[in-house]
Structure formats: structure tokens, C-alpha cells
């Protein structure tokens, strides 16, 4: 805290020309041309509702300039909001309408992390303090109902408890899973009068429609104009400041010129990881959120939480593991339609309709999640997706772990480590392996018959050891992402979440340096394995 308040030291010269911020309070690299989100006190609720109503016009005829909109449930809800926006907060209040004040309150609740109970207490106090005739809702539930039409909502899609399938599209009316024969329902009961039947599903996938989420980006004129930032306002001096500066982005534009023609088309990253929401209660549970991140915006906005779009919420006591593709289906098929056909969208910044299209540039996962997303093997003797069948690995006799070797292949051909047989046991002249291309992956998975689902009794299949002479298995299944026609052409399809790797590596280094018992990597078994490999004689154990 003292560094933030007082700075590094008195009289310190700020090296602003080297990218250092002027103030010690503002930390991190800052580009003056980047757009920083600022709160606008004079928010135009009426303008927002007009744009929202225009954006809900789903007519397909681009030449129809008629202002008459066909009534729909969403448009009727917007009309109700317009009526609420004309109500005064209390009699003779000129500054706030009911809707504007409520939106500001809900925004403060979000920024401050208020609980529902604290929000209810605040509403009670405001209703008591404001003059008679105030139109504030009585509690958070009523406030949510009032602004619900601005939200997007989600689709509840029932899933097999053993991750075999989704009860979706043609399978929506099935009562049990055709593969494992487990019922879709956890409980079925009738009302007291026998007229109604209440069914509780075993597992429910929440899907937030990606089309509506992306359309909403264009309902604010400010946000809509920023979707073109990567093309119109980005510095193009050859430096890597933004994903748009990467070779992958440029290669995609070259291969798909029709998509690149309109800079408003959205480029996404898809990130996912599992976590336990009941960790403090010592309960075993795994929730996997799927988050889409639009990359059209400036770097100052790209990785902000407000820019993250929750698209999937996969619940369950156990993680889906290799059956993750089952839950990706609604998102991937919507993205396929958005790439091939697009969706008619209203651009508030230009006051016009256009056909919005979207792509996923890559996924972001940790290393186990990479196996779930890509279908590659991420454990055992061929656990490196880039090295695939050329992965160098050995089974350690004392540590009983798989050790991956051959890292010197990635060094420059004249690097001295390549010729250092004393420290590494031998010389290394092999070139670095070339990762499989999209076409090669499709060819490798051509005859694979993937059957999703787990054993209903949760019995783990016995692992089979590879027999001598058998081919090394590097891909278990063809990933569902290959349904997207451009996926095979991407230069890079999967990225690692550096936070996980950095955390795990840092913990290992610190525990090894400090000699932490049971957590240090430098133990007797490690030294015995080094001796068995015949390397680093100075580290061999010495009998005392």
C-alpha cells in the first residue's frame, strides 16, 4: 500500500518515454491512444431503449425501411420500459425517472458487490426517505422483473447424467438415454389434484445464446464503434500490441477475405476451466463455465471482466472430461451459422442494419483442459500435442513418473547445449518436430468412432499398456471445433492459460529452493533417477 500511496522513492524520475505511467497509482503499460471506459453520468436511457427496440427488429428484408415493427414479446417488454422511463421517480422530480434511477442503482450493486439483502435494505430506506408517490420497487426481485427485458436470459438444455448426450433438437422428447439407459428425470411427481406433473431433470446445461449476446454489443453507439477499433484506430507499425497484429489474424484475413471485408465481424476466443463453487464446504463438485472473449476492442477493454461473455455453464458433480464436446454443441452450431450465414444486426453507431458474422480464433485452457478441447492425449508417453508421435519420454524407475526429454531439439542448430554430452548424456542433432496441420489432424481422425459417455456405476476402465510395435496414440477423437469450416486453416487453434502454468511452476520452484518436505522436487528418488540416466554426476547421491 505504501508504494501505491507514496510512490517508489522521493525524487524518482518517471521514465514516461519508456512506457512508465506518470502516476504511481496508475500501474501497467498504457497507450495514450487506447480507449478507457469512463462512466457517463448523463446516461441516455431513452436513446438506449430506441436502439434496443431497433435491434430487436428481426426482419430479414434489408431494403425494407418501414418504421412499423411487428409486435413481439420482447418489443412489448421494451414498450413497457419506455412507459416506465416516462414516470417520475417521485412527484416533481426533474432529474431522475424511475427507470434511470433503478438502472443506476443496479449498476452500483454490481460494482460494489452488494448482496441481495443489502440491496433490499437500501430500497426500504429510499422508499421511506423519498416523498409520497415514489415509484421505486419494494425489493430486488421487483427491480429485476422491471429490467428483465434488457437481459438475454439462457436456454436450459437437459443432459444425460453420464455425459452421453443432450436432450436437444430431435432427442428433446426422449425420457432416457439410448446409450446408458439412465432416465432423464431425477424425480417425477404429480400435483394433489393430479392435473399437473412436475419433473426434475438430473442434469441441466445452461446455454446463453451467442447470437443475441453479440448483437447486444451493437446496441450502444459507443460499443458498436469500438468493434471497428482493430481496423480503423489501431497503430499499424509492425509491433505486437493486439491480437490483430498477430500472423494468425492476418493469415485468416488472407484466406477469408469476405469475412475480413467488414471490420464489425467479431473475432472471439473461447476460454473454459472447472472450479468447485462449494470448496469452503468441503463438497466435491465441478462447474465448467465457457466464456467467449471478443477481440475487436482495444487492449484496455479486451481482458476486462465486463467484456467477457458467459456462453455455457456446465454443472455436475463430476467434470465432463473427454465428453466436453457433448456440451459444446449448441455454441458450436450457432457459431457455424454465424460464420456461414450471419445474423441481421442493428448497428447503433451507424444507424443501419448489417449481417453480423463471428468466428473463434482459438481456445484458452490449462493443460488437462487442452485434451478435453482438442481431443489430443495430454498424459502418458505421447502427451505433447506439438511433438505428437515424436514426443521423447521415459518412465522413471524410482520416481514412477513419465519424464519428457529431447528439449534441445528446439534450440538453434549451433547452440552449445546440443553438443554438451557431459551434462546431457549425448549430443542432439535432430530438428524440432513440426506440429500437425489441420488437414493432417482430419486425416488422422478419419476412421475414429467416438462414443461419448461414462459408466453409470463410475467404474474406471483399466488402462492398457501399449504393446511393442503398436503405434503411439496421440489423438483420441476428432474435436467438435472441426465442424467449423475455417478451424482446419487456423495457424494456432489452442492456447494455454498462463496463470495456471505460472502458478504451478512457481510453487514447484519455491518449494524446491526452500527444501519443503514432501513438496520439493529435489528428493532421493530424483537423485537416483539422475544416476540411472547417467547424467549430472555432481548430483548423484552419496552413501554416508
C-alpha positions in Angstrom: 0.0 0.0 0.0 2.9 2.4 0.8 4.1 2.0 -2.8 0.7 3.0 -4.2 0.3 6.0 -1.8 3.9 7.3 -1.6 5.5 6.0 -4.8 8.7 4.1 -5.2 11.0 6.7 -3.6 11.1 10.5 -3.3 12.7 12.3 -6.2 12.3 9.2 -8.5 12.3 10.2 -12.2 9.4 8.8 -14.1 10.6 7.3 -17.4 7.5 8.1 -19.3 9.1 7.8 -22.7 9.9 4.1 -21.9 6.2 3.4 -21.2 6.2 4.0 -17.5 3.0 5.7 -16.3 3.1 9.2 -14.9 1.5 8.3 -11.6 2.4 5.6 -9.2 -1.3 4.9 -8.8 -1.8 4.0 -12.4 0.3 0.9 -12.9 0.9 -1.2 -16.1 1.6 -0.2 -19.6 -0.6 2.5 -21.0 -1.1 3.6 -24.6 -2.5 7.1 -24.8 -4.5 6.2 -27.9 -6.2 3.3 -26.2 -9.8 3.8 -25.1 -10.5 3.7 -21.4 -14.0 3.0 -20.2 -15.4 6.1 -18.4 -18.7 6.3 -16.6 -21.1 8.7 -18.2 -23.2 10.5 -15.7 -25.6 11.8 -18.3 -26.7 8.4 -19.5 -29.3 8.4 -22.2 -31.8 5.8 -21.2 -34.3 6.9 -23.9 -31.6 6.6 -26.6 -30.7 3.1 -25.3 -34.3 2.0 -25.4 -34.7 3.3 -29.0 -31.6 1.4 -30.1 -32.7 -1.7 -28.2 -36.1 -1.6 -30.0 -34.4 -1.2 -33.3 -32.1 -4.1 -32.6 -35.0 -6.4 -31.8 -36.3 -6.0 -35.3 -35.5 -9.4 -36.8 -37.0 -8.9 -40.2 -34.9 -10.3 -43.0 -35.5 -7.7 -45.7 -32.6 -5.3 -45.8 -34.5 -3.0 -48.2 -37.5 -2.5 -46.0 -37.1 0.9 -44.4 -40.6 0.9 -42.8 -40.6 2.1 -39.3 -43.6 -0.2 -38.4 -42.3 -3.1 -36.3 -44.3 -6.3 -35.9 -45.2 -6.7 -32.2 -43.4 -9.4 -30.3 -43.0 -10.3 -26.7 -39.6 -8.6 -26.5 -40.9 -5.4 -28.2 -43.9 -5.3 -25.9 -41.5 -5.5 -22.9 -39.4 -2.7 -24.4 -42.6 -0.6 -24.8 -43.3 -1.2 -21.1 -39.8 0.0 -20.2 -40.4 3.1 -22.3 -43.6 3.8 -20.3 -41.6 3.3 -17.0 -38.9 5.7 -18.3 -41.6 8.4 -18.6 -42.5 8.1 -14.9 -41.0 10.5 -12.4 -39.1 9.0 -9.6 -41.3 10.9 -7.2 -43.8 13.8 -7.9 -42.0 16.8 -9.5 -38.6 15.0 -9.7 -36.9 16.5 -12.8 -33.5 14.8 -12.7 -34.4 11.1 -12.5 -37.0 8.9 -14.0 -37.9 5.7 -12.3 -36.0 3.5 -14.8 -32.9 5.7 -14.9 -32.6 5.7 -11.2 -33.1 2.0 -11.0 -30.5 1.2 -13.6 -28.0 3.4 -11.8 -28.8 1.5 -8.5 -28.4 -1.9 -10.1 -25.1 -0.7 -11.7 -23.8 0.3 -8.2 -24.9 -3.1 -6.8 -22.8 -4.8 -9.5 -19.8 -2.5 -9.0 -19.9 -2.8 -5.2 -20.7 -6.5 -5.0 -23.8 -5.8 -2.8 -25.8 -8.8 -1.7 -29.5 -9.0 -2.5 -30.3 -8.5 1.2 -28.3 -5.3 1.4 -30.0 -4.0 -1.8 -33.4 -4.7 -0.3 -32.4 -2.8 2.9 -31.3 0.2 0.7 -34.6 0.1 -1.2 -36.5 0.1 2.1 -34.6 3.1 3.3 -35.1 5.0 0.0 -38.8 4.3 -0.1 -39.1 5.6 3.4 -37.0 8.7 2.7 -38.5 9.7 -0.7 -41.7 11.8 -0.8 -45.1 10.1 -1.1 -45.8 8.8 -4.6 -42.3 7.5 -5.3 -42.3 4.7 -7.9 -39.3 2.7 -6.6 -39.8 -1.1 -6.4 -40.0 -2.6 -3.0 -37.3 -5.2 -3.3 -34.6 -6.7 -5.6 -37.0 -9.2 -7.1 -39.3 -6.5 -8.4 -36.4 -4.5 -9.7 -35.1 -7.5 -11.7 -38.5 -8.1 -13.2 -38.7 -4.5 -14.4 -35.4 -4.5 -16.3 -35.6 -8.2 -17.3 -36.3 -7.4 -20.9 -32.9 -5.7 -21.3 -31.2 -9.0 -20.4 -30.7 -12.0 -22.6 -31.6 -15.0 -20.4 -30.5 -18.5 -21.1 -31.7 -21.8 -22.5 -32.0 -24.8 -20.2 -30.9 -28.0 -22.1 -31.3 -31.3 -20.3 -28.3 -33.6 -20.4 -27.6 -37.2 -19.7 -26.2 -37.6 -16.2 -23.3 -39.7 -17.6 -22.5 -37.1 -20.3 -23.6 -39.4 -23.1 -25.9 -36.8 -24.9 -28.0 -33.7 -24.8 -31.8 -34.0 -24.8 -31.8 -31.4 -27.6 -33.3 -31.0 -31.1 -34.6 -34.4 -32.3 -33.8 -36.0 -28.9 -35.6 -33.4 -26.8 -38.6 -35.7 -26.1 -36.7 -38.8 -25.0 -37.2 -39.9 -21.4 -34.0 -41.9 -21.1 -30.5 -42.1 -22.6 -30.3 -44.6 -25.5 -26.7 -45.5 -24.5 -26.7 -45.9 -20.7 -30.5 -46.3 -20.3 -30.5 -43.9 -17.4 -33.7 -41.8 -17.0 -33.6 -38.1 -17.9 -35.5 -37.3 -14.7 -34.4 -37.3 -11.1 -37.9 -37.2 -9.8 -41.4 -37.2 -11.2 -44.4 -36.3 -9.1 -48.0 -35.2 -9.7 -49.9 -32.4 -8.1 -52.5 -33.1 -5.5 -55.4 -32.8 -8.0 -53.5 -35.0 -10.5 -53.7 -32.3 -13.3 -50.0 -31.4 -13.4 -46.9 -33.4 -13.5 -43.6 -32.0 -12.1 -40.4 -33.4 -13.5 -36.9 -32.6 -12.2 -34.1 -33.3 -14.6 -30.8 -34.9 -13.5 -28.5 -32.5 -15.2 -29.1 -29.2 -17.0 -26.8 -27.3 -19.3 -27.3 -23.5 -19.3 -26.7 -22.0 -22.7 -26.6 -18.3 -23.2 -27.4 -17.7 -27.0 -24.2 -16.3 -28.5 -26.1 -14.6 -31.4 -28.1 -12.4 -29.0 -25.0 -11.7 -26.9 -23.0 -10.5 -29.9 -26.0 -8.5 -31.2 -26.2 -6.6 -27.9 -22.7 -5.3 -28.5 -24.0 -3.1 -31.3 -27.0 -1.6 -29.3 -24.8 1.1 -27.7 -23.3 3.5 -30.2 -20.1 3.7 -28.2 -19.5 0.0 -28.0 -20.6 -0.5 -31.6 -18.0 2.0 -32.9 -15.3 0.2 -30.8 -15.9 -3.1 -32.7 -14.1 -1.4 -35.6 -11.2 -0.2 -33.5 -8.9 -3.0 -34.6 -9.2 -1.8 -38.2 -9.7 1.9 -38.0 -7.8 3.1 -34.9 -5.1 0.5 -34.2 -1.5 1.5 -34.6 -0.1 -0.5 -37.5 3.7 -0.1 -37.0 4.6 -3.8 -37.0 4.7 -4.1 -33.2 2.6 -6.8 -31.5 0.2 -4.8 -29.3 -3.1 -6.6 -30.1 -4.2 -10.0 -31.5 -4.9 -8.1 -34.8 -1.1 -7.7 -35.1 -0.5 -11.5 -34.9 0.3 -13.6 -38.0 -2.7 -15.8 -37.3 -5.2 -12.8 -37.6 -3.5 -11.7 -40.9 -3.4 -15.2 -42.2 -7.1 -15.7 -41.5 -8.0 -12.4 -43.3 -6.0 -13.5 -46.3 -7.8 -16.9 -46.5 -11.3 -15.5 -45.7 -11.4 -12.1 -47.5 -15.3 -12.0 -47.5 -15.3 -12.2 -43.7 -12.5 -9.6 -43.3 -14.2 -7.2 -45.6 -16.5 -5.9 -42.7 -14.4 -5.0 -39.7 -17.5 -5.2 -37.5 -17.4 -9.0 -37.7 -16.5 -10.4 -34.3 -13.3 -12.4 -33.6 -13.6 -14.5 -30.4 -11.5 -16.6 -28.0 -13.2 -19.3 -26.1 -11.9 -20.0 -22.5 -13.0 -22.7 -20.1 -11.9 -24.3 -16.9 -13.5 -26.1 -14.0 -13.9 -24.9 -10.4 -15.6 -26.0 -7.2 -18.2 -23.4 -6.0 -18.6 -25.3 -2.7 -14.9 -25.5 -1.9 -15.3 -24.0 1.5 -17.9 -26.6 2.4 -15.6 -29.5 1.6 -18.0 -30.8 -1.1 -16.8 -32.4 -4.3 -18.4 -30.6 -7.2 -17.3 -29.3 -10.6 -18.7 -26.4 -12.7 -17.3 -25.6 -16.1 -18.2 -22.1 -17.4 -17.5 -21.4 -21.1 -16.5 -17.8 -21.7 -16.3 -16.0 -25.1 -13.9 -13.0 -25.3 -14.4 -10.5 -28.2 -11.0 -9.3 -29.6 -12.3 -6.4 -31.7 -11.9 -4.0 -28.9 -8.8 -2.1 -27.7 -6.3 -3.9 -25.3 -7.6 -1.8 -22.4 -11.0 -3.4 -22.9 -10.3 -6.9 -24.2 -9.4 -8.6 -21.0 -11.8 -6.7 -18.7 -14.5 -8.7 -16.9 -17.2 -6.6 -18.5 -16.0 -7.8 -21.9 -16.4 -11.5 -21.1 -19.5 -13.2 -22.5 -20.7 -16.2 -20.5 -21.9 -18.7 -23.1 -22.1 -22.1 -21.4 -22.5 -23.2 -17.8 -21.8 -27.0 -17.4 -22.8 -28.3 -14.0 -22.4 -31.7 -12.4 -20.8 -33.4 -9.5 -18.0 -34.6 -11.8 -16.3 -32.8 -14.6 -17.3 -33.8 -18.2 -13.7 -34.6 -19.1 -13.3 -36.1 -22.6 -17.1 -35.8 -23.1 -16.8 -32.0 -23.2 -17.8 -31.9 -26.9 -21.3 -33.0 -25.9 -21.9 -29.7 -24.1 -20.2 -27.6 -26.8 -22.8 -28.5 -29.4 -25.3 -25.5 -29.0 -22.4 -23.0 -29.1 -20.5 -24.5 -32.0 -23.6 -24.9 -34.2 -24.6 -21.3 -33.5 -21.1 -20.2 -34.4 -21.2 -22.3 -37.6 -24.4 -20.5 -38.6 -22.9 -17.1 -37.7 -19.9 -17.8 -39.9 -21.8 -19.1 -42.9 -25.0 -17.0 -42.8 -24.6 -14.3 -40.2 -27.4 -12.7 -38.2 -29.2 -9.5 -39.1 -28.0 -6.8 -36.5 -28.7 -3.2 -35.9 -25.6 -1.0 -35.6 -26.4 1.9 -33.4 -23.2 3.8 -34.3 -24.1 3.9 -38.0 -27.9 3.7 -37.7 -28.1 0.8 -40.1 -28.6 -3.0 -40.3 -25.9 -5.3 -41.4 -25.2 -9.1 -41.5 -23.1 -9.8 -38.4 -20.7 -12.8 -38.6 -18.4 -14.3 -36.0 -15.5 -16.7 -35.6 -13.5 -18.3 -32.8 -9.8 -17.8 -33.3 -8.6 -20.2 -30.6 -9.4 -21.8 -27.2 -7.8 -20.9 -23.9 -7.4 -23.8 -21.4 -5.0 -25.3 -18.9 -3.1 -28.4 -20.0 -5.7 -31.1 -18.9 -8.4 -28.8 -20.5 -6.4 -28.8 -23.7 -7.1 -32.6 -24.0 -10.8 -32.0 -23.4 -11.0 -29.2 -26.1 -8.7 -30.6 -28.7 -9.0 -34.4 -28.4 -5.3 -34.8 -28.1 -3.7 -37.1 -25.5 -2.3 -35.0 -22.6 -0.9 -37.7 -20.4 1.5 -40.6 -20.8 4.2 -41.3 -23.2 2.9 -39.0 -26.1 1.4 -36.1 -24.0 2.8 -33.3 -26.2 0.3 -32.2 -28.9 3.0 -30.3 -30.8 5.5 -33.2 -30.8 2.8 -35.8 -31.2 4.3 -39.2 -32.2 7.9 -37.7 -31.9 7.5 -37.0 -28.2 10.6 -38.1 -26.3 9.5 -39.7 -23.0 10.8 -42.3 -20.5 9.3 -43.9 -17.4 11.4 -43.1 -14.3 12.2 -46.2 -12.3 12.3 -44.6 -8.9 10.0 -41.6 -9.2 7.4 -43.7 -11.2 6.6 -40.7 -13.3 6.8 -40.0 -17.1 9.7 -37.7 -17.9 9.8 -35.8 -21.1 13.2 -35.4 -22.8 14.6 -34.1 -26.1 14.1 -30.4 -25.3 17.4 -29.5 -27.0 15.7 -30.2 -30.4 14.0 -26.7 -30.1 17.4 -24.9 -29.7 19.3 -23.2 -32.6 21.2 -25.8 -34.6 24.6 -24.4 -33.4 23.6 -23.9 -29.8 26.4 -25.3 -27.4 23.9 -27.3 -25.4 23.3 -29.5 -28.4 26.9 -30.7 -28.2 27.2 -30.9 -24.4 27.3 -34.7 -23.9 28.8 -34.4 -20.4 25.7 -32.7 -18.9 23.0 -34.2 -21.1 24.4 -37.7 -21.7 24.6 -37.4 -25.5 24.6 -35.0 -28.4 21.5 -33.7 -30.1 21.3 -33.2 -33.9 17.6 -33.8 -34.5 15.4 -30.8 -35.7 12.3 -29.7 -33.8 9.1 -31.6 -34.5 6.6 -29.9 -36.7 3.0 -29.7 -35.2 0.2 -31.4 -37.1 -1.7 -29.2 -39.5 -5.5 -29.1 -39.6 -5.6 -31.3 -42.7 -3.3 -33.9 -41.0 -5.5 -34.0 -37.9 -8.6 -34.5 -40.0 -6.7 -37.3 -41.9 -5.6 -39.0 -38.5 -9.2 -38.9 -37.1 -10.9 -40.0 -40.3 -11.8 -43.5 -39.1 -12.2 -42.7 -35.4 -15.6 -43.7 -34.0 -16.1 -41.6 -30.8 -18.7 -42.9 -28.3 -19.4 -40.3 -25.5 -20.4 -41.1 -22.0 -19.2 -42.6 -18.8 -20.0 -45.8 -17.0 -23.2 -45.3 -14.9 -21.5 -47.0 -11.9 -18.5 -44.7 -12.3 -16.1 -47.6 -12.9 -12.8 -46.5 -14.4 -11.6 -48.5 -17.4 -8.4 -50.3 -16.8 -5.6 -48.5 -18.7 -4.0 -50.7 -21.4 -0.2 -50.6 -21.9 0.9 -50.2 -25.5 2.5 -53.4 -26.9 5.8 -53.2 -28.6 5.4 -52.3 -32.2 2.0 -50.7 -31.8 1.5 -47.2 -33.0 1.5 -44.4 -30.4 -1.9 -42.9 -29.8 -1.7 -39.1 -30.0 -5.4 -38.2 -30.8 -8.4 -39.8 -29.0 -11.1 -38.2 -31.0 -11.9 -35.5 -33.6 -12.7 -32.3 -31.8 -16.2 -30.8 -32.4 -14.5 -27.5 -33.3 -13.6 -29.0 -36.7 -17.3 -28.6 -37.6 -16.3 -25.0 -38.2 -15.1 -24.9 -41.8 -12.2 -22.5 -41.0 -10.9 -24.4 -38.0 -8.5 -26.6 -40.0 -7.0 -23.5 -41.6 -6.0 -21.7 -38.4 -2.3 -21.4 -37.7 -3.0 -21.8 -33.9 -6.1 -23.5 -32.5 -5.4 -23.8 -28.8 -3.7 -21.6 -26.2 -2.6 -22.2 -22.6 -3.9 -20.3 -19.6 -0.5 -18.9 -18.4 -1.9 -18.2 -14.9 -2.2 -22.0 -14.1 1.2 -22.9 -15.6 2.9 -19.9 -13.9 1.4 -20.8 -10.5 2.3 -24.4 -10.7 5.8 -23.8 -11.8 6.4 -21.1 -9.2 5.1 -23.3 -6.4 7.5 -26.1 -7.6 10.5 -23.8 -7.8 9.9 -22.2 -4.4 9.3 -25.5 -2.6 12.4 -26.9 -4.2 14.6 -23.9 -3.3 13.2 -23.9 0.3 13.5 -27.7 0.6 9.9 -28.1 1.7 9.3 -31.7 2.8 7.0 -33.7 0.5 6.7 -30.8 -1.9 10.3 -30.4 -3.1 11.2 -31.9 -6.5 14.7 -32.5 -5.3 14.4 -35.7 -3.3 16.2 -39.1 -3.1 14.1 -40.6 -5.9 15.0 -37.7 -8.2 18.7 -38.1 -7.5 18.5 -41.9 -8.1 16.8 -41.3 -11.4 19.6 -38.9 -12.4 22.1 -41.5 -11.5 20.3 -44.2 -13.6 20.3 -41.9 -16.6 24.0 -41.3 -16.3 23.9 -37.5 -16.3 24.9 -34.8 -13.8 27.4 -36.8 -11.8 27.7 -34.0 -9.3 24.1 -34.6 -8.3 24.4 -38.4 -7.8 23.5 -39.5 -4.2 26.4 -40.4 -2.0 26.1 -43.1 0.7 27.2 -41.8 4.0 
